[in-house]
Amino acid sequence: METCTELYFLSTLACQLFQCMEEDEIEILASNLLLLSHMLERMLVGSH
């Protein structure tokens, strides 16, 4: 059930950000979060 809670939280957060940010700001944030995701994934792979 924790996964459902996390998905609900992320969905709610995305909707809130979409409502209060400009399109160019959302694009920059999305790009930065994707980059962060890739960096964290690489760190996890490198630590094993």
C-alpha positions as CSV (number, residue, x, y, z in Angstrom):
1,M,0.0,0.0,0.0
2,E,2.9,2.4,0.5
3,T,3.4,2.6,-3.3
4,C,-0.2,3.7,-3.7
5,T,0.3,6.4,-1.1
6,E,3.5,7.6,-2.9
7,L,1.8,7.7,-6.2
8,Y,-1.1,9.6,-4.8
9,F,1.3,12.1,-3.2
10,L,3.3,12.5,-6.5
11,S,0.1,12.9,-8.5
12,T,-1.2,15.6,-6.1
13,L,2.1,17.4,-6.1
14,A,2.2,17.4,-9.9
15,C,-1.3,18.9,-10.2
16,Q,-0.5,21.6,-7.7
17,L,2.8,22.5,-9.4
18,F,1.0,22.6,-12.8
19,Q,-1.6,25.0,-11.4
20,C,0.8,27.5,-10.0
21,M,3.8,27.4,-12.3
22,E,4.4,28.8,-15.8
23,E,5.0,26.3,-18.6
24,D,8.7,27.2,-19.0
25,E,9.2,26.7,-15.3
26,I,7.5,23.3,-15.4
27,E,9.8,22.3,-18.3
28,I,12.9,23.3,-16.3
29,L,11.7,21.6,-13.2
30,A,10.9,18.4,-15.1
31,S,14.3,18.4,-16.8
32,N,16.1,18.9,-13.5
33,L,14.1,16.2,-11.7
34,L,14.9,13.8,-14.5
35,L,18.6,14.6,-14.3
36,L,18.4,14.1,-10.5
37,S,16.7,10.7,-11.1
38,H,19.5,9.6,-13.4
39,M,22.2,10.8,-11.0
40,L,20.6,8.9,-8.1
41,E,20.2,5.8,-10.2
42,R,23.9,5.9,-11.2
43,M,24.9,6.3,-7.6
44,L,22.9,3.3,-6.6
45,V,24.4,1.2,-9.3
46,G,27.9,2.4,-8.5
47,S,27.5,1.6,-4.8
48,H,26.9,-2.2,-5.4
